[in-house]
Amino acid sequence: MSLKIGGKIERVNGKELSYEQFVERFFEKNEPVLLTGLMDDWRACKSWVTEDGKPNLHFVSNHFGSSKVQVAECGKRESTDQKRAQMSVKEFITYWLELSNRKCSDSVNCSNKNENLLYLKDWHFVKEYPNFVAYCTPPFFVDDWLNLYLDTHKMHEDPNACQDINEISCSDYRFVYMGPKGTWTPLHADVFRSYSWSANVCGRKQWHFLSPSQCDLLFDRNMRSSVYDIFEDVSETQFPGFKKAIWLECTQEQNEVIFVPSGWYHQVHNMEDTISINHNWFNAYNLSWVWNLLMKDYCEAKEYIEDIRDICDNFEGLCQRNLAANTGMNFFDFFTFITRFAIAHLVLLYQLLQNERGFSGTGLRQAQQLITNLKSIYEVSSNMIPLDAFTEKNPYCPLEENQYFSIEIREMLTAPEFIRLCSKFNRIYRATSVGCEQGIRKSDEGMEDHLLIQPLESDLLDSEFVNALGCKISDPKRLIETINSAIKYLNAMAPSCTLFSFLNESKNVV
Ligand SMILES: O=C(O)CCC(=O)C(=O)O
């Protein structure tokens, strides 16, 4: 069955786009785009590519050969993904070189469709080689809450469950992919319903996208499993909606970056030997997508064990544990995450106000960005208030029985990892506010964390502002009260400055 193609993905010169325009056209509308002009001067584009534009496999093997990586077997399905194996980069490159030699010596250079090609995926390259600085995150994508957070904190703290998930696969979401012509990624929507960007260092990819409004068409009658490969013979009995789907398609060339918005299903094929760099992330513009997915996965986890509810001492705790194991975080992890962000944003606003009481230019844009972010946290937090997990019926933290969940504010403010988070944010919002022509400086990507630490103002802890934040936050309702009280304080601090109206505006939303 052939696919219905409704159009192509827009191609835009990234150098002619401001950060504000990107927000308006692509983040807020949740639309995909192909971007050119954003990979000039990337080290990866020189040292990982030969003069004739092919992957420099010898360089990769000689420099990074001992790394252990995940390799997908493109011809073998395992559940909703391809079967994976672990091998060293050196072993993978040896396989790839042998494959190329075999193809070259064939009289007809045709790839066997049924061949079980190997595809190196999800290599945590930046984590493993922070000093190599292979690339610089394009400026539109630096406001990345997921990776910034994982650079300083763990997403899930439960010592009894999913520890290996944290340590290996969840250390960050910055990846390198590489594979021969014919390798591919099955149909999926991204982890946490995050955004992703993917940059072709060399090679070409063919992408097929389906908008979130049509995603139901990909599922079976029970809405449980979705189509795996859009080019196989998809059973109409099993997936009755599939043939109605209208796809967008595009070919991504070398040195082009694609933006994949939240919740868009996509399938990707390497049309040549390809190396790409790929990040998943979220920020204020798609935070609600992450929350909605978590809520959906929670309902499924709960339904799955409903029949043992009566014999469970801590049913809610078990649901949360299963949610963390399946999705990579649970409600408490997500709530801790947004609470840290909310407090970091309030502290940064306070410091901005202290240093610059009447905002203009960059300071004003920085403040606007912080307020936009706080609004999104506020909205998501409001949706969390009625949940069982946070009500008095179930006051237990799922980490240990009989232990109340709460976040101590002063403890958070003095934790070195929190200070690092604030300082990284400060730097990023300064960069996006300056107009974002260059994004973060190339050297910053590999910079040691300690170089980035700037102490929070030394008198912060003694300030009335910290008193306004209160002592602890134990649930979403308390988080909202904290934001309200801090905003009231900030309003009073600078009643006549331009920031005042943003704070008022934010109060109206809440
Ligand atoms: O390049 C690929 O094979 C898959 C990339 C992908 O799915 C993504 O960037 O979301």
The ligand as a MOL file (V3000), in Angstrom:
LIG
                    3D

  0  0  0     0  0            999 V3000
M  V30 BEGIN CTAB
M  V30 COUNTS 10 9 0 0 0
M  V30 BEGIN ATOM
M  V30 1 O 18.2350 9.0770 12.6460 0
M  V30 2 C 17.5650 8.1430 13.0290 0
M  V30 3 O 17.7220 6.9970 12.6260 0
M  V30 4 C 16.4580 8.3700 14.0370 0
M  V30 5 C 16.4120 9.7360 14.6020 0
M  V30 6 C 15.1640 10.0260 15.3530 0
M  V30 7 O 14.2520 9.2580 15.4240 0
M  V30 8 C 15.0150 11.3230 16.0300 0
M  V30 9 O 15.8820 12.1920 15.9160 0
M  V30 10 O 13.9880 11.5120 16.7050 0
M  V30 END ATOM
M  V30 BEGIN BOND
M  V30 1 2 1 2
M  V30 2 1 2 3
M  V30 3 1 2 4
M  V30 4 1 4 5
M  V30 5 1 5 6
M  V30 6 2 6 7
M  V30 7 1 6 8
M  V30 8 2 8 9
M  V30 9 1 8 10
M  V30 END BOND
M  V30 END CTAB
M  END
